């Protein structure tokens, strides 16, 4: 399959306030093997820019999955999708301007993705781009993130133990998606102003492991337990999604199972898990919500309705 023939869904025209970088390149060819192998190359820019079409909706799973499949074809490194600015930050440039405006109160309309360089973190970011959300992401390599996502993502690099960095990362943020137990939630001291936390948790998997696997997972289990405890005690509306073991398999091809206890031994596609995180974003519960999910037989045609019903049932308990 040649990915060079696929044009990603266009975004709306840039506002007068600033200009977005136009799509420039896609991945060259699929990798051999599963989703966790080495990185892939990049092809040259399109000779002619792709024709704008009506933006795709996340209700169209085929379009969404085509976009996510690009991430699999390019390896675990950050992928170039919508292009990137040609100019790099330098003294007196965007970064220094950002510091100068650090005290300016921002409207809280951004979604913060922690561990934005992980494979599932990138899937979440791609889905948020399709949602036209304002995105902030914590990454380790800012240049790589800029090359991958251009100006559609505000990439941030810093020390999780640095309180000033954590405060900066949360500035203007209305919701946080933690798709990995990276320590962010456990380290941040003040979540004031955040309206919703979505935590993808592997705690059920870690608790369900035994023998050598349990020993290997002991550190991650402690992080997962701490993350859930902090989220529940925060007083902020939260959604904890306890998934089964995350798999590098195509999403959208199976249904789901939400029965209690399935996460300990079940499995779920990373693509499906990322999609559920993003769909949970707008379904803000009054207090808190948690559920287990693995791939199964149940089909979900409308996630908005599904979450509304789940929240209603949780309030009746």
Secondary structure, 3 states (H helix, E strand, C coil): CCHHHCCCCCCCCCCCCCCCCCCCCCECCCCCCCCCCCCCCECCCCCCCCCCCCCCCCCCHHHHHHHHHHHHHCCCCCCCCCCCCCCCCCCCCHHHHHHHCCCCCCCCCEEEEECCCCHHHHHHHHHHHHCCCEEEEECCCHHHHHHHHHHHEEEECCCCCCHHHHHHHHCCEEEEEECCCCCHHHHCCCCCCCCEEEEEECHHHHHHCCHHHHHHCHHHHHHHHHHHHHHHHCCCCEEEEEECEEECCCCCCCEEECCCCHHHCCEEEHHHHHHHHHHHCCCCCCCEEEEEEEEECECCCCHHHHHHHHHHHHHHC
